[in-house]
Amino acid sequence: MPVSKETTFEELKQRIHSKLVDKLDLSRVGELEGEVLRREIRLVVEHLCDTENTMLNRAERERLVEEVLDETFGLGPLEGLLKDPTISDI
């Protein structure tokens, strides 16, 4: 059974998210605020992407990073809808 590119992307996202959770120093997370914390976590996620030897193009990599950040800080798949100014009800 062939594996779709989207399935592989989702598996990669889950692996990176799991590694991120393992790497997080929760005592330090409480010391950082909003955008500083998000920026620090972004760097960790980007590093994890590098260590996974992913064959993602720039747009796919950015999507992966954003989705992991949304799952970490926000409401996961709902974040895109919340950011969309054309959507008023979810």
PyMOL Python script that loads the backbone (N, CA, C, O; Angstrom):
from pymol import cmd

cmd.read_pdbstr("""\
ATOM      1  N   MET A   1       0.846  -1.185   0.000  1.00  0.00           N
ATOM      2  CA  MET A   1       0.000   0.000   0.000  1.00  0.00           C
ATOM      3  C   MET A   1       0.887   1.242   0.000  1.00  0.00           C
ATOM      4  O   MET A   1       1.661   1.433   0.938  1.00  0.00           O
ATOM      5  N   PRO A   2       0.799   2.080  -1.009  1.00  0.00           N
ATOM      6  CA  PRO A   2       1.646   3.265  -1.073  1.00  0.00           C
ATOM      7  C   PRO A   2       1.267   4.284   0.007  1.00  0.00           C
ATOM      8  O   PRO A   2       0.097   4.470   0.338  1.00  0.00           O
ATOM      9  N   VAL A   3       2.293   4.924   0.532  1.00  0.00           N
ATOM     10  CA  VAL A   3       2.086   5.942   1.559  1.00  0.00           C
ATOM     11  C   VAL A   3       2.008   7.293   0.864  1.00  0.00           C
ATOM     12  O   VAL A   3       2.879   7.638   0.065  1.00  0.00           O
ATOM     13  N   SER A   4       0.963   8.058   1.170  1.00  0.00           N
ATOM     14  CA  SER A   4       0.815   9.370   0.544  1.00  0.00           C
ATOM     15  C   SER A   4       1.819  10.351   1.133  1.00  0.00           C
ATOM     16  O   SER A   4       2.310  10.170   2.247  1.00  0.00           O
ATOM     17  N   LYS A   5       2.107  11.374   0.374  1.00  0.00           N
ATOM     18  CA  LYS A   5       3.029  12.410   0.834  1.00  0.00           C
ATOM     19  C   LYS A   5       2.477  13.095   2.084  1.00  0.00           C
ATOM     20  O   LYS A   5       3.233  13.457   2.985  1.00  0.00           O
ATOM     21  N   GLU A   6       1.150  13.270   2.131  1.00  0.00           N
ATOM     22  CA  GLU A   6       0.521  13.921   3.292  1.00  0.00           C
ATOM     23  C   GLU A   6       0.661  13.054   4.542  1.00  0.00           C
ATOM     24  O   GLU A   6       0.889  13.577   5.632  1.00  0.00           O
ATOM     25  N   THR A   7       0.527  11.729   4.394  1.00  0.00           N
ATOM     26  CA  THR A   7       0.696  10.826   5.533  1.00  0.00           C
ATOM     27  C   THR A   7       2.119  10.923   6.059  1.00  0.00           C
ATOM     28  O   THR A   7       2.331  10.994   7.270  1.00  0.00           O
ATOM     29  N   THR A   8       3.083  10.927   5.169  1.00  0.00           N
ATOM     30  CA  THR A   8       4.482  11.049   5.564  1.00  0.00           C
ATOM     31  C   THR A   8       4.720  12.381   6.269  1.00  0.00           C
ATOM     32  O   THR A   8       5.437  12.429   7.268  1.00  0.00           O
ATOM     33  N   PHE A   9       4.133  13.453   5.767  1.00  0.00           N
ATOM     34  CA  PHE A   9       4.261  14.773   6.384  1.00  0.00           C
ATOM     35  C   PHE A   9       3.696  14.743   7.802  1.00  0.00           C
ATOM     36  O   PHE A   9       4.325  15.248   8.732  1.00  0.00           O
ATOM     37  N   GLU A  10       2.522  14.158   7.968  1.00  0.00           N
ATOM     38  CA  GLU A  10       1.888  14.085   9.291  1.00  0.00           C
ATOM     39  C   GLU A  10       2.726  13.248  10.256  1.00  0.00           C
ATOM     40  O   GLU A  10       2.855  13.602  11.429  1.00  0.00           O
ATOM     41  N   GLU A  11       3.292  12.151   9.777  1.00  0.00           N
ATOM     42  CA  GLU A  11       4.150  11.320  10.623  1.00  0.00           C
ATOM     43  C   GLU A  11       5.390  12.094  11.047  1.00  0.00           C
ATOM     44  O   GLU A  11       5.801  12.028  12.206  1.00  0.00           O
ATOM     45  N   LEU A  12       5.983  12.824  10.116  1.00  0.00           N
ATOM     46  CA  LEU A  12       7.150  13.641  10.418  1.00  0.00           C
ATOM     47  C   LEU A  12       6.788  14.713  11.440  1.00  0.00           C
ATOM     48  O   LEU A  12       7.537  14.949  12.388  1.00  0.00           O
ATOM     49  N   LYS A  13       5.658  15.351  11.250  1.00  0.00           N
ATOM     50  CA  LYS A  13       5.208  16.389  12.187  1.00  0.00           C
ATOM     51  C   LYS A  13       5.029  15.801  13.583  1.00  0.00           C
ATOM     52  O   LYS A  13       5.425  16.423  14.568  1.00  0.00           O
ATOM     53  N   GLN A  14       4.444  14.624  13.679  1.00  0.00           N
ATOM     54  CA  GLN A  14       4.249  13.978  14.980  1.00  0.00           C
ATOM     55  C   GLN A  14       5.586  13.640  15.631  1.00  0.00           C
ATOM     56  O   GLN A  14       5.757  13.831  16.835  1.00  0.00           O
ATOM     57  N   ARG A  15       6.537  13.135  14.835  1.00  0.00           N
ATOM     58  CA  ARG A  15       7.861  12.803  15.379  1.00  0.00           C
ATOM     59  C   ARG A  15       8.552  14.050  15.917  1.00  0.00           C
ATOM     60  O   ARG A  15       9.113  14.035  17.013  1.00  0.00           O
ATOM     61  N   ILE A  16       8.507  15.124  15.141  1.00  0.00           N
ATOM     62  CA  ILE A  16       9.174  16.359  15.561  1.00  0.00           C
ATOM     63  C   ILE A  16       8.488  16.939  16.787  1.00  0.00           C
ATOM     64  O   ILE A  16       9.161  17.404  17.708  1.00  0.00           O
ATOM     65  N   HIS A  17       7.174  16.920  16.815  1.00  0.00           N
ATOM     66  CA  HIS A  17       6.445  17.428  17.981  1.00  0.00           C
ATOM     67  C   HIS A  17       6.801  16.609  19.219  1.00  0.00           C
ATOM     68  O   HIS A  17       7.014  17.174  20.292  1.00  0.00           O
ATOM     69  N   SER A  18       6.866  15.307  19.085  1.00  0.00           N
ATOM     70  CA  SER A  18       7.214  14.434  20.207  1.00  0.00           C
ATOM     71  C   SER A  18       8.628  14.727  20.708  1.00  0.00           C
ATOM     72  O   SER A  18       8.855  14.797  21.915  1.00  0.00           O
ATOM     73  N   LYS A  19       9.574  14.897  19.788  1.00  0.00           N
ATOM     74  CA  LYS A  19      10.948  15.224  20.178  1.00  0.00           C
ATOM     75  C   LYS A  19      11.013  16.596  20.839  1.00  0.00           C
ATOM     76  O   LYS A  19      11.777  16.797  21.784  1.00  0.00           O
ATOM     77  N   LEU A  20      10.221  17.530  20.349  1.00  0.00           N
ATOM     78  CA  LEU A  20      10.175  18.863  20.949  1.00  0.00           C
ATOM     79  C   LEU A  20       9.719  18.772  22.398  1.00  0.00           C
ATOM     80  O   LEU A  20      10.329  19.374  23.282  1.00  0.00           O
ATOM     81  N   VAL A  21       8.660  18.029  22.643  1.00  0.00           N
ATOM     82  CA  VAL A  21       8.147  17.869  24.008  1.00  0.00           C
ATOM     83  C   VAL A  21       9.217  17.241  24.899  1.00  0.00           C
ATOM     84  O   VAL A  21       9.379  17.646  26.050  1.00  0.00           O
ATOM     85  N   ASP A  22       9.944  16.261  24.379  1.00  0.00           N
ATOM     86  CA  ASP A  22      11.017  15.624  25.149  1.00  0.00           C
ATOM     87  C   ASP A  22      12.141  16.600  25.466  1.00  0.00           C
ATOM     88  O   ASP A  22      12.748  16.518  26.534  1.00  0.00           O
ATOM     89  N   LYS A  23      12.427  17.527  24.547  1.00  0.00           N
ATOM     90  CA  LYS A  23      13.535  18.465  24.716  1.00  0.00           C
ATOM     91  C   LYS A  23      13.198  19.678  25.586  1.00  0.00           C
ATOM     92  O   LYS A  23      14.093  20.309  26.147  1.00  0.00           O
ATOM     93  N   LEU A  24      11.928  19.997  25.695  1.00  0.00           N
ATOM     94  CA  LEU A  24      11.546  21.215  26.411  1.00  0.00           C
ATOM     95  C   LEU A  24      11.978  21.172  27.871  1.00  0.00           C
ATOM     96  O   LEU A  24      11.760  20.187  28.577  1.00  0.00           O
ATOM     97  N   ASP A  25      12.587  22.251  28.296  1.00  0.00           N
ATOM     98  CA  ASP A  25      12.921  22.436  29.704  1.00  0.00           C
ATOM     99  C   ASP A  25      11.786  23.258  30.296  1.00  0.00           C
ATOM    100  O   ASP A  25      11.773  24.485  30.197  1.00  0.00           O
ATOM    101  N   LEU A  26      10.835  22.567  30.910  1.00  0.00           N
ATOM    102  CA  LEU A  26       9.625  23.239  31.383  1.00  0.00           C
ATOM    103  C   LEU A  26       9.914  24.309  32.427  1.00  0.00           C
ATOM    104  O   LEU A  26       9.163  25.278  32.534  1.00  0.00           O
ATOM    105  N   SER A  27      10.978  24.155  33.193  1.00  0.00           N
ATOM    106  CA  SER A  27      11.303  25.181  34.187  1.00  0.00           C
ATOM    107  C   SER A  27      11.722  26.479  33.494  1.00  0.00           C
ATOM    108  O   SER A  27      11.440  27.566  33.997  1.00  0.00           O
ATOM    109  N   ARG A  28      12.384  26.373  32.359  1.00  0.00           N
ATOM    110  CA  ARG A  28      12.817  27.562  31.626  1.00  0.00           C
ATOM    111  C   ARG A  28      11.682  28.163  30.813  1.00  0.00           C
ATOM    112  O   ARG A  28      11.628  29.379  30.627  1.00  0.00           O
ATOM    113  N   VAL A  29      10.782  27.330  30.331  1.00  0.00           N
ATOM    114  CA  VAL A  29       9.658  27.808  29.525  1.00  0.00           C
ATOM    115  C   VAL A  29       8.857  28.843  30.298  1.00  0.00           C
ATOM    116  O   VAL A  29       8.394  29.823  29.715  1.00  0.00           O
ATOM    117  N   GLY A  30       8.687  28.647  31.588  1.00  0.00           N
ATOM    118  CA  GLY A  30       7.936  29.580  32.417  1.00  0.00           C
ATOM    119  C   GLY A  30       8.599  30.939  32.552  1.00  0.00           C
ATOM    120  O   GLY A  30       7.931  31.925  32.865  1.00  0.00           O
ATOM    121  N   GLU A  31       9.907  31.004  32.320  1.00  0.00           N
ATOM    122  CA  GLU A  31      10.645  32.260  32.443  1.00  0.00           C
ATOM    123  C   GLU A  31      10.525  33.137  31.199  1.00  0.00           C
ATOM    124  O   GLU A  31      10.735  34.347  31.269  1.00  0.00           O
ATOM    125  N   LEU A  32      10.194  32.539  30.079  1.00  0.00           N
ATOM    126  CA  LEU A  32      10.123  33.279  28.819  1.00  0.00           C
ATOM    127  C   LEU A  32       8.692  33.691  28.524  1.00  0.00           C
ATOM    128  O   LEU A  32       7.743  33.044  28.966  1.00  0.00           O
ATOM    129  N   GLU A  33       8.550  34.768  27.776  1.00  0.00           N
ATOM    130  CA  GLU A  33       7.213  35.267  27.466  1.00  0.00           C
ATOM    131  C   GLU A  33       6.930  35.222  25.973  1.00  0.00           C
ATOM    132  O   GLU A  33       7.838  35.318  25.147  1.00  0.00           O
ATOM    133  N   GLY A  34       5.662  35.075  25.647  1.00  0.00           N
ATOM    134  CA  GLY A  34       5.087  35.175  24.314  1.00  0.00           C
ATOM    135  C   GLY A  34       5.997  34.957  23.136  1.00  0.00           C
ATOM    136  O   GLY A  34       6.381  33.828  22.829  1.00  0.00           O
ATOM    137  N   GLU A  35       6.343  36.052  22.470  1.00  0.00           N
ATOM    138  CA  GLU A  35       7.108  35.975  21.227  1.00  0.00           C
ATOM    139  C   GLU A  35       8.525  35.467  21.445  1.00  0.00           C
ATOM    140  O   GLU A  35       9.077  34.795  20.574  1.00  0.00           O
ATOM    141  N   VAL A  36       9.123  35.774  22.588  1.00  0.00           N
ATOM    142  CA  VAL A  36      10.473  35.277  22.876  1.00  0.00           C
ATOM    143  C   VAL A  36      10.437  33.758  22.973  1.00  0.00           C
ATOM    144  O   VAL A  36      11.289  33.073  22.407  1.00  0.00           O
ATOM    145  N   LEU A  37       9.465  33.242  23.681  1.00  0.00           N
ATOM    146  CA  LEU A  37       9.310  31.796  23.821  1.00  0.00           C
ATOM    147  C   LEU A  37       9.046  31.153  22.465  1.00  0.00           C
ATOM    148  O   LEU A  37       9.656  30.139  22.124  1.00  0.00           O
ATOM    149  N   ARG A  38       8.148  31.736  21.702  1.00  0.00           N
ATOM    150  CA  ARG A  38       7.816  31.183  20.382  1.00  0.00           C
ATOM    151  C   ARG A  38       9.044  31.171  19.470  1.00  0.00           C
ATOM    152  O   ARG A  38       9.260  30.213  18.728  1.00  0.00           O
ATOM    153  N   ARG A  39       9.846  32.235  19.528  1.00  0.00           N
ATOM    154  CA  ARG A  39      11.058  32.316  18.712  1.00  0.00           C
ATOM    155  C   ARG A  39      12.063  31.235  19.124  1.00  0.00           C
ATOM    156  O   ARG A  39      12.677  30.593  18.272  1.00  0.00           O
ATOM    157  N   GLU A  40      12.226  31.041  20.434  1.00  0.00           N
ATOM    158  CA  GLU A  40      13.144  30.013  20.936  1.00  0.00           C
ATOM    159  C   GLU A  40      12.690  28.616  20.516  1.00  0.00           C
ATOM    160  O   GLU A  40      13.499  27.794  20.085  1.00  0.00           O
ATOM    161  N   ILE A  41      11.396  28.358  20.645  1.00  0.00           N
ATOM    162  CA  ILE A  41      10.855  27.048  20.274  1.00  0.00           C
ATOM    163  C   ILE A  41      10.975  26.846  18.765  1.00  0.00           C
ATOM    164  O   ILE A  41      11.242  25.734  18.311  1.00  0.00           O
ATOM    165  N   ARG A  42      10.781  27.904  17.988  1.00  0.00           N
ATOM    166  CA  ARG A  42      10.934  27.817  16.527  1.00  0.00           C
ATOM    167  C   ARG A  42      12.342  27.338  16.172  1.00  0.00           C
ATOM    168  O   ARG A  42      12.511  26.491  15.295  1.00  0.00           O
ATOM    169  N   LEU A  43      13.347  27.883  16.856  1.00  0.00           N
ATOM    170  CA  LEU A  43      14.728  27.469  16.591  1.00  0.00           C
ATOM    171  C   LEU A  43      14.923  25.986  16.884  1.00  0.00           C
ATOM    172  O   LEU A  43      15.600  25.285  16.132  1.00  0.00           O
ATOM    173  N   VAL A  44      14.334  25.510  17.970  1.00  0.00           N
ATOM    174  CA  VAL A  44      14.432  24.087  18.319  1.00  0.00           C
ATOM    175  C   VAL A  44      13.757  23.235  17.247  1.00  0.00           C
ATOM    176  O   VAL A  44      14.308  22.223  16.816  1.00  0.00           O
ATOM    177  N   VAL A  45      12.566  23.643  16.820  1.00  0.00           N
ATOM    178  CA  VAL A  45      11.834  22.886  15.796  1.00  0.00           C
ATOM    179  C   VAL A  45      12.625  22.872  14.488  1.00  0.00           C
ATOM    180  O   VAL A  45      12.707  21.836  13.828  1.00  0.00           O
ATOM    181  N   GLU A  46      13.200  24.001  14.110  1.00  0.00           N
ATOM    182  CA  GLU A  46      14.000  24.049  12.883  1.00  0.00           C
ATOM    183  C   GLU A  46      15.211  23.125  12.990  1.00  0.00           C
ATOM    184  O   GLU A  46      15.564  22.447  12.025  1.00  0.00           O
ATOM    185  N   HIS A  47      15.843  23.098  14.154  1.00  0.00           N
ATOM    186  CA  HIS A  47      16.976  22.188  14.374  1.00  0.00           C
ATOM    187  C   HIS A  47      16.524  20.730  14.265  1.00  0.00           C
ATOM    188  O   HIS A  47      17.214  19.906  13.665  1.00  0.00           O
ATOM    189  N   LEU A  48      15.368  20.417  14.845  1.00  0.00           N
ATOM    190  CA  LEU A  48      14.846  19.055  14.752  1.00  0.00           C
ATOM    191  C   LEU A  48      14.557  18.675  13.301  1.00  0.00           C
ATOM    192  O   LEU A  48      14.777  17.531  12.904  1.00  0.00           O
ATOM    193  N   CYS A  49      14.070  19.622  12.516  1.00  0.00           N
ATOM    194  CA  CYS A  49      13.855  19.361  11.083  1.00  0.00           C
ATOM    195  C   CYS A  49      15.181  19.013  10.410  1.00  0.00           C
ATOM    196  O   CYS A  49      15.246  18.110   9.575  1.00  0.00           O
ATOM    197  N   ASP A  50      16.232  19.735  10.780  1.00  0.00           N
ATOM    198  CA  ASP A  50      17.555  19.463  10.208  1.00  0.00           C
ATOM    199  C   ASP A  50      18.044  18.070  10.583  1.00  0.00           C
ATOM    200  O   ASP A  50      18.608  17.365   9.746  1.00  0.00           O
ATOM    201  N   THR A  51      17.835  17.670  11.829  1.00  0.00           N
ATOM    202  CA  THR A  51      18.328  16.366  12.279  1.00  0.00           C
ATOM    203  C   THR A  51      17.528  15.208  11.702  1.00  0.00           C
ATOM    204  O   THR A  51      18.015  14.078  11.669  1.00  0.00           O
ATOM    205  N   GLU A  52      16.320  15.468  11.253  1.00  0.00           N
ATOM    206  CA  GLU A  52      15.487  14.421  10.651  1.00  0.00           C
ATOM    207  C   GLU A  52      15.859  14.168   9.194  1.00  0.00           C
ATOM    208  O   GLU A  52      15.319  13.252   8.573  1.00  0.00           O
ATOM    209  N   ASN A  53      16.769  14.962   8.641  1.00  0.00           N
ATOM    210  CA  ASN A  53      17.153  14.835   7.232  1.00  0.00           C
ATOM    211  C   ASN A  53      15.929  14.815   6.321  1.00  0.00           C
ATOM    212  O   ASN A  53      15.801  13.962   5.444  1.00  0.00           O
ATOM    213  N   THR A  54      15.054  15.753   6.544  1.00  0.00           N
ATOM    214  CA  THR A  54      13.826  15.815   5.758  1.00  0.00           C
ATOM    215  C   THR A  54      14.115  16.302   4.348  1.00  0.00           C
ATOM    216  O   THR A  54      15.018  17.109   4.125  1.00  0.00           O
ATOM    217  N   MET A  55      13.359  15.814   3.432  1.00  0.00           N
ATOM    218  CA  MET A  55      13.476  16.233   2.035  1.00  0.00           C
ATOM    219  C   MET A  55      12.313  17.172   1.715  1.00  0.00           C
ATOM    220  O   MET A  55      11.560  16.952   0.767  1.00  0.00           O
ATOM    221  N   LEU A  56      12.186  18.210   2.516  1.00  0.00           N
ATOM    222  CA  LEU A  56      11.104  19.169   2.343  1.00  0.00           C
ATOM    223  C   LEU A  56      11.616  20.394   1.600  1.00  0.00           C
ATOM    224  O   LEU A  56      12.755  20.819   1.792  1.00  0.00           O
ATOM    225  N   ASN A  57      10.768  20.951   0.755  1.00  0.00           N
ATOM    226  CA  ASN A  57      11.143  22.224   0.153  1.00  0.00           C
ATOM    227  C   ASN A  57      10.878  23.323   1.189  1.00  0.00           C
ATOM    228  O   ASN A  57      10.364  23.051   2.274  1.00  0.00           O
ATOM    229  N   ARG A  58      11.225  24.539   0.853  1.00  0.00           N
ATOM    230  CA  ARG A  58      11.116  25.644   1.811  1.00  0.00           C
ATOM    231  C   ARG A  58       9.681  25.832   2.313  1.00  0.00           C
ATOM    232  O   ARG A  58       9.464  26.028   3.509  1.00  0.00           O
ATOM    233  N   ALA A  59       8.707  25.775   1.410  1.00  0.00           N
ATOM    234  CA  ALA A  59       7.301  25.971   1.793  1.00  0.00           C
ATOM    235  C   ALA A  59       6.811  24.845   2.701  1.00  0.00           C
ATOM    236  O   ALA A  59       6.095  25.100   3.669  1.00  0.00           O
ATOM    237  N   GLU A  60       7.189  23.606   2.400  1.00  0.00           N
ATOM    238  CA  GLU A  60       6.776  22.472   3.236  1.00  0.00           C
ATOM    239  C   GLU A  60       7.403  22.559   4.622  1.00  0.00           C
ATOM    240  O   GLU A  60       6.757  22.282   5.633  1.00  0.00           O
ATOM    241  N   ARG A  61       8.673  22.948   4.648  1.00  0.00           N
ATOM    242  CA  ARG A  61       9.374  23.073   5.932  1.00  0.00           C
ATOM    243  C   ARG A  61       8.717  24.157   6.793  1.00  0.00           C
ATOM    244  O   ARG A  61       8.497  23.963   7.988  1.00  0.00           O
ATOM    245  N   GLU A  62       8.410  25.295   6.174  1.00  0.00           N
ATOM    246  CA  GLU A  62       7.763  26.384   6.917  1.00  0.00           C
ATOM    247  C   GLU A  62       6.393  25.944   7.418  1.00  0.00           C
ATOM    248  O   GLU A  62       6.015  26.256   8.547  1.00  0.00           O
ATOM    249  N   ARG A  63       5.651  25.224   6.589  1.00  0.00           N
ATOM    250  CA  ARG A  63       4.344  24.705   7.005  1.00  0.00           C
ATOM    251  C   ARG A  63       4.495  23.759   8.192  1.00  0.00           C
ATOM    252  O   ARG A  63       3.717  23.821   9.144  1.00  0.00           O
ATOM    253  N   LEU A  64       5.497  22.885   8.135  1.00  0.00           N
ATOM    254  CA  LEU A  64       5.749  21.948   9.231  1.00  0.00           C
ATOM    255  C   LEU A  64       6.063  22.698  10.518  1.00  0.00           C
ATOM    256  O   LEU A  64       5.497  22.399  11.570  1.00  0.00           O
ATOM    257  N   VAL A  65       6.962  23.668  10.436  1.00  0.00           N
ATOM    258  CA  VAL A  65       7.342  24.450  11.617  1.00  0.00           C
ATOM    259  C   VAL A  65       6.122  25.167  12.185  1.00  0.00           C
ATOM    260  O   VAL A  65       5.886  25.121  13.392  1.00  0.00           O
ATOM    261  N   GLU A  66       5.346  25.826  11.332  1.00  0.00           N
ATOM    262  CA  GLU A  66       4.157  26.554  11.794  1.00  0.00           C
ATOM    263  C   GLU A  66       3.135  25.620  12.436  1.00  0.00           C
ATOM    264  O   GLU A  66       2.546  25.960  13.462  1.00  0.00           O
ATOM    265  N   GLU A  67       2.919  24.451  11.843  1.00  0.00           N
ATOM    266  CA  GLU A  67       1.940  23.521  12.399  1.00  0.00           C
ATOM    267  C   GLU A  67       2.395  22.975  13.751  1.00  0.00           C
ATOM    268  O   GLU A  67       1.575  22.801  14.652  1.00  0.00           O
ATOM    269  N   VAL A  68       3.690  22.704  13.901  1.00  0.00           N
ATOM    270  CA  VAL A  68       4.199  22.245  15.200  1.00  0.00           C
ATOM    271  C   VAL A  68       4.053  23.362  16.227  1.00  0.00           C
ATOM    272  O   VAL A  68       3.662  23.102  17.365  1.00  0.00           O
ATOM    273  N   LEU A  69       4.360  24.594  15.848  1.00  0.00           N
ATOM    274  CA  LEU A  69       4.202  25.725  16.767  1.00  0.00           C
ATOM    275  C   LEU A  69       2.735  25.921  17.141  1.00  0.00           C
ATOM    276  O   LEU A  69       2.420  26.181  18.302  1.00  0.00           O
ATOM    277  N   ASP A  70       1.842  25.798  16.167  1.00  0.00           N
ATOM    278  CA  ASP A  70       0.410  25.939  16.453  1.00  0.00           C
ATOM    279  C   ASP A  70      -0.068  24.857  17.416  1.00  0.00           C
ATOM    280  O   ASP A  70      -0.894  25.125  18.289  1.00  0.00           O
ATOM    281  N   GLU A  71       0.442  23.647  17.263  1.00  0.00           N
ATOM    282  CA  GLU A  71       0.057  22.569  18.174  1.00  0.00           C
ATOM    283  C   GLU A  71       0.642  22.787  19.559  1.00  0.00           C
ATOM    284  O   GLU A  71       0.046  22.389  20.561  1.00  0.00           O
ATOM    285  N   THR A  72       1.803  23.416  19.616  1.00  0.00           N
ATOM    286  CA  THR A  72       2.473  23.641  20.893  1.00  0.00           C
ATOM    287  C   THR A  72       1.867  24.816  21.653  1.00  0.00           C
ATOM    288  O   THR A  72       1.666  24.733  22.865  1.00  0.00           O
ATOM    289  N   PHE A  73       1.575  25.907  20.951  1.00  0.00           N
ATOM    290  CA  PHE A  73       1.121  27.134  21.607  1.00  0.00           C
ATOM    291  C   PHE A  73      -0.357  27.441  21.427  1.00  0.00           C
ATOM    292  O   PHE A  73      -0.923  28.225  22.189  1.00  0.00           O
ATOM    293  N   GLY A  74      -0.973  26.847  20.453  1.00  0.00           N
ATOM    294  CA  GLY A  74      -2.336  27.254  20.136  1.00  0.00           C
ATOM    295  C   GLY A  74      -3.316  26.108  20.118  1.00  0.00           C
ATOM    296  O   GLY A  74      -3.289  25.212  20.962  1.00  0.00           O
ATOM    297  N   LEU A  75      -4.169  26.166  19.139  1.00  0.00           N
ATOM    298  CA  LEU A  75      -5.250  25.196  19.024  1.00  0.00           C
ATOM    299  C   LEU A  75      -5.052  24.262  17.835  1.00  0.00           C
ATOM    300  O   LEU A  75      -6.018  23.778  17.244  1.00  0.00           O
ATOM    301  N   GLY A  76      -3.796  24.016  17.495  1.00  0.00           N
ATOM    302  CA  GLY A  76      -3.498  23.068  16.424  1.00  0.00           C
ATOM    303  C   GLY A  76      -4.110  23.479  15.101  1.00  0.00           C
ATOM    304  O   GLY A  76      -3.893  24.598  14.637  1.00  0.00           O
ATOM    305  N   PRO A  77      -4.880  22.577  14.482  1.00  0.00           N
ATOM    306  CA  PRO A  77      -5.431  22.862  13.157  1.00  0.00           C
ATOM    307  C   PRO A  77      -6.422  24.024  13.129  1.00  0.00           C
ATOM    308  O   PRO A  77      -6.707  24.561  12.059  1.00  0.00           O
ATOM    309  N   LEU A  78      -6.946  24.417  14.277  1.00  0.00           N
ATOM    310  CA  LEU A  78      -7.883  25.547  14.318  1.00  0.00           C
ATOM    311  C   LEU A  78      -7.176  26.894  14.199  1.00  0.00           C
ATOM    312  O   LEU A  78      -7.812  27.898  13.877  1.00  0.00           O
ATOM    313  N   GLU A  79      -5.865  26.927  14.456  1.00  0.00           N
ATOM    314  CA  GLU A  79      -5.125  28.188  14.408  1.00  0.00           C
ATOM    315  C   GLU A  79      -5.242  28.872  13.050  1.00  0.00           C
ATOM    316  O   GLU A  79      -5.412  30.089  12.985  1.00  0.00           O
ATOM    317  N   GLY A  80      -5.156  28.113  11.978  1.00  0.00           N
ATOM    318  CA  GLY A  80      -5.278  28.696  10.635  1.00  0.00           C
ATOM    319  C   GLY A  80      -6.613  29.377  10.437  1.00  0.00           C
ATOM    320  O   GLY A  80      -6.691  30.443   9.827  1.00  0.00           O
ATOM    321  N   LEU A  81      -7.663  28.764  10.951  1.00  0.00           N
ATOM    322  CA  LEU A  81      -8.999  29.355  10.847  1.00  0.00           C
ATOM    323  C   LEU A  81      -9.105  30.617  11.702  1.00  0.00           C
ATOM    324  O   LEU A  81      -9.727  31.596  11.291  1.00  0.00           O
ATOM    325  N   LEU A  82      -8.504  30.594  12.881  1.00  0.00           N
ATOM    326  CA  LEU A  82      -8.551  31.760  13.763  1.00  0.00           C
ATOM    327  C   LEU A  82      -7.789  32.950  13.177  1.00  0.00           C
ATOM    328  O   LEU A  82      -8.160  34.100  13.411  1.00  0.00           O
ATOM    329  N   LYS A  83      -6.731  32.676  12.422  1.00  0.00           N
ATOM    330  CA  LYS A  83      -5.928  33.743  11.821  1.00  0.00           C
ATOM    331  C   LYS A  83      -6.550  34.298  10.539  1.00  0.00           C
ATOM    332  O   LYS A  83      -6.164  35.373  10.080  1.00  0.00           O
ATOM    333  N   ASP A  84      -7.493  33.586   9.968  1.00  0.00           N
ATOM    334  CA  ASP A  84      -8.110  33.986   8.697  1.00  0.00           C
ATOM    335  C   ASP A  84      -9.157  35.071   8.945  1.00  0.00           C
ATOM    336  O   ASP A  84     -10.181  34.800   9.572  1.00  0.00           O
ATOM    337  N   PRO A  85      -8.919  36.306   8.461  1.00  0.00           N
ATOM    338  CA  PRO A  85      -9.858  37.403   8.714  1.00  0.00           C
ATOM    339  C   PRO A  85     -11.206  37.228   8.015  1.00  0.00           C
ATOM    340  O   PRO A  85     -12.173  37.904   8.366  1.00  0.00           O
ATOM    341  N   THR A  86     -11.282  36.338   7.040  1.00  0.00           N
ATOM    342  CA  THR A  86     -12.547  36.135   6.327  1.00  0.00           C
ATOM    343  C   THR A  86     -13.477  35.165   7.048  1.00  0.00           C
ATOM    344  O   THR A  86     -14.627  34.987   6.646  1.00  0.00           O
ATOM    345  N   ILE A  87     -12.980  34.537   8.115  1.00  0.00           N
ATOM    346  CA  ILE A  87     -13.794  33.578   8.868  1.00  0.00           C
ATOM    347  C   ILE A  87     -14.193  34.213  10.189  1.00  0.00           C
ATOM    348  O   ILE A  87     -13.341  34.665  10.953  1.00  0.00           O
ATOM    349  N   SER A  88     -15.486  34.245  10.454  1.00  0.00           N
ATOM    350  CA  SER A  88     -15.959  34.852  11.702  1.00  0.00           C
ATOM    351  C   SER A  88     -16.517  33.819  12.677  1.00  0.00           C
ATOM    352  O   SER A  88     -16.560  34.077  13.880  1.00  0.00           O
ATOM    353  N   ASP A  89     -16.942  32.668  12.191  1.00  0.00           N
ATOM    354  CA  ASP A  89     -17.484  31.620  13.062  1.00  0.00           C
ATOM    355  C   ASP A  89     -16.761  30.308  12.810  1.00  0.00           C
ATOM    356  O   ASP A  89     -16.518  29.913  11.670  1.00  0.00           O
ATOM    357  N   ILE A  90     -16.423  29.646  13.912  1.00  0.00           N
ATOM    358  CA  ILE A  90     -15.787  28.329  13.813  1.00  0.00           C
ATOM    359  C   ILE A  90     -16.663  27.332  14.545  1.00  0.00           C
ATOM    360  O   ILE A  90     -16.335  26.146  14.602  1.00  0.00           O
TER     361      ILE A  90
END
""", "prot")
cmd.dss("prot")
cmd.show_as("cartoon", "prot")
cmd.util.cbc("prot")
cmd.orient("prot")
